[in-house]
Amino acid sequence: MFCEYISKTGPEFRCERPRVKKRDGTFARFCTIHRKLASDQWRANREAERAQRDTRAEAFNLALLDAHNAGRLAGDACKPEPMKIRGFEPIEGGICGFAWVSIWPRNCTLANHCKKVGWSSGSTMGVSLWVSLYGQSYERKTAYADAFAKSLAADTAELCPKASIHGAGNVD
């Protein structure tokens, strides 16, 4: 049983040293020299992947914050028509309803990040970020959700190209 190391740089080289025997009687894939090289390379790759994940998470956090700020601006700027019910005072927030931002598919990196930081609830098709601001005002909530979705889609287009992001709402 010989070492499985094959050089990836320079001319092809195959090691002729015997493999290292493990405690359980089986053999490792590499000889003692190349086992250390393979282990160091694996650790370096793992650290690079961790750094890339951290960078992506930071970018997603900034994108979510920017989207939240864009949604707040849109929700605050929205002036809903007061809801009038005969015999009662007008309700200044407009009609009652709820809104959310959907991210599909639910296993894309952005959706996974939203689940990880606790910003979302899962559904069968995607991940939903519910709008809890603005009381029961349907118009202000949908304005927030639409602006949030547009901003988030624009900010994460390069990081998560397969994600479909849109705002939606429903009248109570």
N, C-alpha and C positions, 0 to 999 in steps of 0.2 A: 504494500500500500504506500503509494508515493503522494507527495504534497500536490494539491490541486492548484497551486499558485501559477498564474500565467501573467506575464508582464504586459501591462497596457501601454507602456511607453517604450519607445525604441523597438528593436527587433524582438520578435516573439521569443520568449524564453519560458521554458517549463522546468520547474524545480525537480530535482531527482532525489531529494532527501526524503527519509521516511516520515510518515505522519506521527503526530504526538498521540500516545495512548492515554485515554482518559481513565479515571478511577473505576468507572463501571465496566471497563473492558473494551469499550468501543473506541474508534479512532476519530480524532479531530480531522478537519478538512485540510489543515496546513501543518507544515513542519514548525519547529520552535521559532525560527527566524520570521517566517512569513505569517505565523499566527499573530505575533506582536504587530506586524505591519497592518494586517487585516483588521485587528482590533482597534488600532489607532485611527485607521481610515473610517471605520464604522462610527467611532466616537466623534470624529470631525464632521462627518455627514449629519449625525444626530444634532450636534450643536448648531450647524448651519440651518437645519430644518426648524429648530426651536427659535432661532433668531428671526427667521422668515415668518414664522407663525406670530411671534410677538409684534413684528412690524405690521403685519396684516391686521392684527387685532387692534393695534393703536390707530391704524387708518380707518377701520370700521367704527371705532369709538368716536373719532373726529367727524366722520360722515354722519353718524347718528345724532351727534350734538348739533352739527350744522343743519340737519334736516329738522330737528326739533325747533331750532331757532327760526327757520323758515316757516314752519307750521305755526308757531306762536305769532309771528308777524301777520300771516294770512288770517288766522283765527281772530286776532285782535282787530284787524282792519275790517273784517266782515261785520256788516250792520244788518242783522236779520229783521224782516218785517214782523212787528209784534203779532202774536197770535191772539185773535179776538174770539171770545166765547160769550154768547149772549147771556147776560145776567151776571157776568164776572168782570173783574178788572183785566185789561190786556196783559198778556204775558210777554215781557220785553225780549226774552230770548228767542222768540219765534216758536215754530213747531217742535215737538219733542221727537227725539230720535237718537241714534247712535252711529258711530263710524269707526272704521279700522283701516289699517294699512296691511295689505297682504303681500307676502313674499313667497314666490314659487320658484323652483321646487323646494320642498322643506328640508332637503339635505344639501343645499348649496352652502358655500362657506359663509355667506352673509346670514342665512337663516340659522345655521349652527351657532354662529357668534351671538345672535340675538337670543337664542335659547340659553346659551351658556351664561350670559350676563343677566338673564331673568327679565328681559324686555318683552317677552312674547308668550303666547299660548299656541299650542300646536293644533292643527286640524288635519283632516284626512289628506288634503291636497297641498297645504302650505303652512306657513307660519303667520299668525295674525298679531299685529301690534294694536291693541285697543286704545282708542282716544278717550281719556278720562277727564280731560279738561272741558271747561265751558258748560258745566252742569248738564242740562237736558237739551241744549240748543243744537238741533240737527244741522242747520246751515253753518254755524261756526265750527262744529266738529268736522263736517265734510270739507270745509275750506282748509282746516288744519291738515286733515288726512291727505288731501290732494297735493298741497304744497310739500308736505313731508315726503310723500312718495316721489314727486318729481325731483326734489333735491337729493334724496337718497339714491335714486336711479342714476342721476347725473354724476354723483360723487363716487359711486361704486361700480361704474360701468367697466373700468379696467380690472378691478379686483375680482369681480364676480360677474363675468359676461353672460352667464346662462340664467341669471336671476331675472324674474319677471316681478316688478314691483308696481302696485297700484293702490289707490285709495278707494274706499267704498263706504257706503252708508245705507241706513234703513230707517224709515220713519216708524216711530212707535205707534 
